[in-house]
Amino acid sequence: MHEERELRVEVSDADIHLAKADWLAARDGGFPEIVVADAFEVYRRLISAQAQQLADEFRRLRS
């Protein structure tokens, strides 16, 4: 029997800043709408992942 292990990716503030810069560059650079939407989705997902990461750490410290 094998155990399932949780995949964990650490998202840094630098990751968030770079994703935001990429999204804004796409938005302001006249890129096609799908490219802008994809860049925003990456940015949004990184923010969400970092928020979950912070919440997990908060819960871990309170246990």
N, CA, C and O atoms as CSV, one atom per row, in Angstrom:
chain,resi,resn,atom,element,x,y,z
A,1,MET,N,N,0.846,-1.178,0.000
A,1,MET,CA,C,0.000,0.000,0.000
A,1,MET,C,C,0.891,1.242,0.000
A,1,MET,O,O,1.799,1.365,0.823
A,2,HIS,N,N,0.631,2.130,-0.901
A,2,HIS,CA,C,1.453,3.335,-0.949
A,2,HIS,C,C,0.675,4.507,-0.351
A,2,HIS,O,O,-0.555,4.550,-0.382
A,3,GLU,N,N,1.424,5.435,0.181
A,3,GLU,CA,C,0.812,6.615,0.782
A,3,GLU,C,C,0.763,7.735,-0.242
A,3,GLU,O,O,1.692,7.906,-1.032
A,4,GLU,N,N,-0.309,8.486,-0.226
A,4,GLU,CA,C,-0.379,9.676,-1.059
A,4,GLU,C,C,0.253,10.817,-0.290
A,4,GLU,O,O,-0.040,11.036,0.886
A,5,ARG,N,N,1.121,11.535,-0.970
A,5,ARG,CA,C,1.755,12.678,-0.328
A,5,ARG,C,C,1.236,13.943,-0.984
A,5,ARG,O,O,0.975,13.989,-2.186
A,6,GLU,N,N,1.099,14.951,-0.168
A,6,GLU,CA,C,0.609,16.244,-0.646
A,6,GLU,C,C,1.720,16.966,-1.391
A,6,GLU,O,O,2.850,17.060,-0.913
A,7,LEU,N,N,1.379,17.474,-2.572
A,7,LEU,CA,C,2.325,18.289,-3.322
A,7,LEU,C,C,2.278,19.695,-2.758
A,7,LEU,O,O,1.204,20.285,-2.633
A,8,ARG,N,N,3.422,20.227,-2.422
A,8,ARG,CA,C,3.490,21.548,-1.797
A,8,ARG,C,C,4.429,22.433,-2.594
A,8,ARG,O,O,5.573,22.063,-2.859
A,9,VAL,N,N,3.951,23.582,-2.967
A,9,VAL,CA,C,4.749,24.569,-3.678
A,9,VAL,C,C,4.736,25.835,-2.838
A,9,VAL,O,O,3.674,26.324,-2.453
A,10,GLU,N,N,5.900,26.354,-2.560
A,10,GLU,CA,C,5.994,27.592,-1.789
A,10,GLU,C,C,5.918,28.783,-2.743
A,10,GLU,O,O,6.681,28.858,-3.706
A,11,VAL,N,N,5.010,29.702,-2.482
A,11,VAL,CA,C,4.842,30.900,-3.304
A,11,VAL,C,C,5.406,32.081,-2.517
A,11,VAL,O,O,4.979,32.358,-1.396
A,12,SER,N,N,6.358,32.761,-3.117
A,12,SER,CA,C,6.996,33.896,-2.442
A,12,SER,C,C,6.367,35.208,-2.897
A,12,SER,O,O,5.643,35.261,-3.891
A,13,ASP,N,N,6.661,36.256,-2.151
A,13,ASP,CA,C,6.224,37.593,-2.561
A,13,ASP,C,C,6.803,37.944,-3.930
A,13,ASP,O,O,6.142,38.595,-4.740
A,14,ALA,N,N,8.030,37.516,-4.185
A,14,ALA,CA,C,8.660,37.786,-5.480
A,14,ALA,C,C,7.881,37.119,-6.613
A,14,ALA,O,O,7.732,37.696,-7.690
A,15,ASP,N,N,7.385,35.906,-6.371
A,15,ASP,CA,C,6.568,35.222,-7.379
A,15,ASP,C,C,5.322,36.042,-7.701
A,15,ASP,O,O,4.944,36.185,-8.864
A,16,ILE,N,N,4.691,36.575,-6.662
A,16,ILE,CA,C,3.480,37.385,-6.835
A,16,ILE,C,C,3.805,38.655,-7.632
A,16,ILE,O,O,3.083,39.012,-8.563
A,17,HIS,N,N,4.881,39.321,-7.263
A,17,HIS,CA,C,5.258,40.564,-7.941
A,17,HIS,C,C,5.581,40.321,-9.424
A,17,HIS,O,O,5.193,41.112,-10.284
A,18,LEU,N,N,6.287,39.233,-9.713
A,18,LEU,CA,C,6.611,38.923,-11.106
A,18,LEU,C,C,5.360,38.592,-11.920
A,18,LEU,O,O,5.225,39.023,-13.065
A,19,ALA,N,N,4.450,37.826,-11.322
A,19,ALA,CA,C,3.214,37.486,-12.022
A,19,ALA,C,C,2.380,38.737,-12.286
A,19,ALA,O,O,1.772,38.872,-13.348
A,20,LYS,N,N,2.355,39.646,-11.319
A,20,LYS,CA,C,1.611,40.891,-11.517
A,20,LYS,C,C,2.241,41.721,-12.629
A,20,LYS,O,O,1.540,42.284,-13.470
A,21,ALA,N,N,3.561,41.791,-12.624
A,21,ALA,CA,C,4.258,42.551,-13.670
A,21,ALA,C,C,3.988,41.943,-15.051
A,21,ALA,O,O,3.784,42.672,-16.022
A,22,ASP,N,N,3.988,40.622,-15.136
A,22,ASP,CA,C,3.690,39.957,-16.410
A,22,ASP,C,C,2.273,40.272,-16.881
A,22,ASP,O,O,2.049,40.566,-18.056
A,23,TRP,N,N,1.321,40.206,-15.952
A,23,TRP,CA,C,-0.075,40.500,-16.295
A,23,TRP,C,C,-0.220,41.948,-16.768
A,23,TRP,O,O,-0.843,42.209,-17.797
A,24,LEU,N,N,0.355,42.883,-16.016
A,24,LEU,CA,C,0.243,44.294,-16.391
A,24,LEU,C,C,0.934,44.581,-17.721
A,24,LEU,O,O,0.438,45.379,-18.516
A,25,ALA,N,N,2.071,43.940,-17.968
A,25,ALA,CA,C,2.771,44.119,-19.240
A,25,ALA,C,C,1.920,43.601,-20.396
A,25,ALA,O,O,1.860,44.222,-21.458
A,26,ALA,N,N,1.267,42.470,-20.186
A,26,ALA,CA,C,0.388,41.918,-21.223
A,26,ALA,C,C,-0.809,42.836,-21.444
A,26,ALA,O,O,-1.187,43.123,-22.580
A,27,ARG,N,N,-1.395,43.288,-20.347
A,27,ARG,CA,C,-2.573,44.162,-20.431
A,27,ARG,C,C,-2.252,45.478,-21.113
A,27,ARG,O,O,-3.010,45.940,-21.967
A,28,ASP,N,N,-1.142,46.080,-20.744
A,28,ASP,CA,C,-0.789,47.401,-21.257
A,28,ASP,C,C,-0.001,47.340,-22.563
A,28,ASP,O,O,0.213,48.360,-23.217
A,29,GLY,N,N,0.429,46.129,-22.937
A,29,GLY,CA,C,1.260,45.987,-24.117
A,29,GLY,C,C,0.512,45.625,-25.381
A,29,GLY,O,O,1.123,45.356,-26.415
A,30,GLY,N,N,-0.806,45.618,-25.303
A,30,GLY,CA,C,-1.591,45.324,-26.486
A,30,GLY,C,C,-1.607,43.858,-26.874
A,30,GLY,O,O,-1.864,43.529,-28.032
A,31,PHE,N,N,-1.339,42.977,-25.929
A,31,PHE,CA,C,-1.380,41.554,-26.212
A,31,PHE,C,C,-2.825,41.109,-26.430
A,31,PHE,O,O,-3.752,41.786,-25.987
A,32,PRO,N,N,-3.023,39.987,-27.102
A,32,PRO,CA,C,-4.391,39.483,-27.295
A,32,PRO,C,C,-5.080,39.239,-25.948
A,32,PRO,O,O,-4.428,38.929,-24.951
A,33,GLU,N,N,-6.376,39.382,-25.939
A,33,GLU,CA,C,-7.171,39.259,-24.716
A,33,GLU,C,C,-6.937,37.922,-24.010
A,33,GLU,O,O,-6.919,37.875,-22.780
A,34,ILE,N,N,-6.762,36.851,-24.758
A,34,ILE,CA,C,-6.549,35.537,-24.138
A,34,ILE,C,C,-5.219,35.492,-23.381
A,34,ILE,O,O,-5.122,34.847,-22.337
A,35,VAL,N,N,-4.213,36.161,-23.894
A,35,VAL,CA,C,-2.911,36.211,-23.213
A,35,VAL,C,C,-3.040,37.007,-21.914
A,35,VAL,O,O,-2.501,36.613,-20.880
A,36,VAL,N,N,-3.756,38.128,-21.977
A,36,VAL,CA,C,-3.986,38.945,-20.782
A,36,VAL,C,C,-4.770,38.143,-19.748
A,36,VAL,O,O,-4.432,38.157,-18.564
A,37,ALA,N,N,-5.814,37.445,-20.190
A,37,ALA,CA,C,-6.635,36.642,-19.271
A,37,ALA,C,C,-5.813,35.523,-18.645
A,37,ALA,O,O,-5.936,35.258,-17.450
A,38,ASP,N,N,-4.981,34.869,-19.436
A,38,ASP,CA,C,-4.135,33.797,-18.894
A,38,ASP,C,C,-3.137,34.339,-17.878
A,38,ASP,O,O,-2.915,33.726,-16.833
A,39,ALA,N,N,-2.539,35.479,-18.180
A,39,ALA,CA,C,-1.575,36.084,-17.247
A,39,ALA,C,C,-2.267,36.468,-15.946
A,39,ALA,O,O,-1.709,36.284,-14.863
A,40,PHE,N,N,-3.484,37.003,-16.052
A,40,PHE,CA,C,-4.217,37.352,-14.843
A,40,PHE,C,C,-4.562,36.099,-14.037
A,40,PHE,O,O,-4.494,36.114,-12.808
A,41,GLU,N,N,-4.928,35.028,-14.715
A,41,GLU,CA,C,-5.278,33.786,-14.019
A,41,GLU,C,C,-4.080,33.224,-13.264
A,41,GLU,O,O,-4.237,32.720,-12.152
A,42,VAL,N,N,-2.904,33.300,-13.839
A,42,VAL,CA,C,-1.686,32.866,-13.139
A,42,VAL,C,C,-1.480,33.727,-11.891
A,42,VAL,O,O,-1.213,33.206,-10.808
A,43,TYR,N,N,-1.602,35.018,-12.046
A,43,TYR,CA,C,-1.468,35.953,-10.923
A,43,TYR,C,C,-2.485,35.634,-9.824
A,43,TYR,O,O,-2.128,35.564,-8.648
A,44,ARG,N,N,-3.746,35.441,-10.206
A,44,ARG,CA,C,-4.800,35.142,-9.252
A,44,ARG,C,C,-4.535,33.830,-8.512
A,44,ARG,O,O,-4.717,33.748,-7.297
A,45,ARG,N,N,-4.110,32.818,-9.242
A,45,ARG,CA,C,-3.845,31.513,-8.620
A,45,ARG,C,C,-2.664,31.566,-7.656
A,45,ARG,O,O,-2.678,30.912,-6.613
A,46,LEU,N,N,-1.646,32.341,-8.005
A,46,LEU,CA,C,-0.509,32.480,-7.095
A,46,LEU,C,C,-0.916,33.188,-5.810
A,46,LEU,O,O,-0.481,32.803,-4.725
A,47,ILE,N,N,-1.743,34.216,-5.924
A,47,ILE,CA,C,-2.239,34.906,-4.727
A,47,ILE,C,C,-3.029,33.932,-3.859
A,47,ILE,O,O,-2.855,33.895,-2.641
A,48,SER,N,N,-3.883,33.157,-4.479
A,48,SER,CA,C,-4.692,32.183,-3.744
A,48,SER,C,C,-3.813,31.130,-3.069
A,48,SER,O,O,-4.036,30.779,-1.911
A,49,ALA,N,N,-2.825,30.636,-3.793
A,49,ALA,CA,C,-1.927,29.629,-3.221
A,49,ALA,C,C,-1.142,30.196,-2.051
A,49,ALA,O,O,-0.952,29.516,-1.043
A,50,GLN,N,N,-0.685,31.436,-2.176
A,50,GLN,CA,C,0.061,32.042,-1.070
A,50,GLN,C,C,-0.845,32.264,0.140
A,50,GLN,O,O,-0.417,32.072,1.278
A,51,ALA,N,N,-2.077,32.659,-0.096
A,51,ALA,CA,C,-3.021,32.843,1.015
A,51,ALA,C,C,-3.257,31.517,1.733
A,51,ALA,O,O,-3.305,31.476,2.963
A,52,GLN,N,N,-3.405,30.435,0.972
A,52,GLN,CA,C,-3.584,29.117,1.582
A,52,GLN,C,C,-2.343,28.708,2.358
A,52,GLN,O,O,-2.440,28.147,3.450
A,53,GLN,N,N,-1.203,28.983,1.804
A,53,GLN,CA,C,0.062,28.684,2.460
A,53,GLN,C,C,0.159,29.413,3.802
A,53,GLN,O,O,0.556,28.819,4.804
A,54,LEU,N,N,-0.203,30.695,3.824
A,54,LEU,CA,C,-0.164,31.476,5.064
A,54,LEU,C,C,-1.174,30.948,6.077
A,54,LEU,O,O,-0.879,30.875,7.270
A,55,ALA,N,N,-2.365,30.581,5.605
A,55,ALA,CA,C,-3.383,30.032,6.501
A,55,ALA,C,C,-2.926,28.706,7.097
A,55,ALA,O,O,-3.121,28.463,8.287
A,56,ASP,N,N,-2.322,27.852,6.284
A,56,ASP,CA,C,-1.810,26.563,6.779
A,56,ASP,C,C,-0.747,26.781,7.843
A,56,ASP,O,O,-0.743,26.103,8.870
A,57,GLU,N,N,0.146,27.716,7.602
A,57,GLU,CA,C,1.202,28.009,8.569
A,57,GLU,C,C,0.619,28.575,9.860
A,57,GLU,O,O,1.070,28.216,10.947
A,58,PHE,N,N,-0.364,29.443,9.757
A,58,PHE,CA,C,-1.034,30.012,10.932
A,58,PHE,C,C,-1.667,28.889,11.760
A,58,PHE,O,O,-1.494,28.831,12.977
A,59,ARG,N,N,-2.402,27.999,11.083
A,59,ARG,CA,C,-3.037,26.879,11.804
A,59,ARG,C,C,-1.992,25.960,12.445
A,59,ARG,O,O,-2.173,25.489,13.568
A,60,ARG,N,N,-0.906,25.712,11.726
A,60,ARG,CA,C,0.153,24.858,12.264
A,60,ARG,C,C,0.736,25.455,13.536
A,60,ARG,O,O,0.985,24.735,14.503
A,61,LEU,N,N,0.955,26.755,13.540
A,61,LEU,CA,C,1.545,27.416,14.706
A,61,LEU,C,C,0.586,27.474,15.897
A,61,LEU,O,O,1.022,27.530,17.047
A,62,ARG,N,N,-0.701,27.459,15.624
A,62,ARG,CA,C,-1.690,27.524,16.711
A,62,ARG,C,C,-1.985,26.157,17.304
A,62,ARG,O,O,-2.638,26.068,18.344
A,63,SER,N,N,-1.524,25.102,16.673
A,63,SER,CA,C,-1.801,23.736,17.179
A,63,SER,C,C,-0.900,23.361,18.316
A,63,SER,O,O,-1.004,22.256,18.847
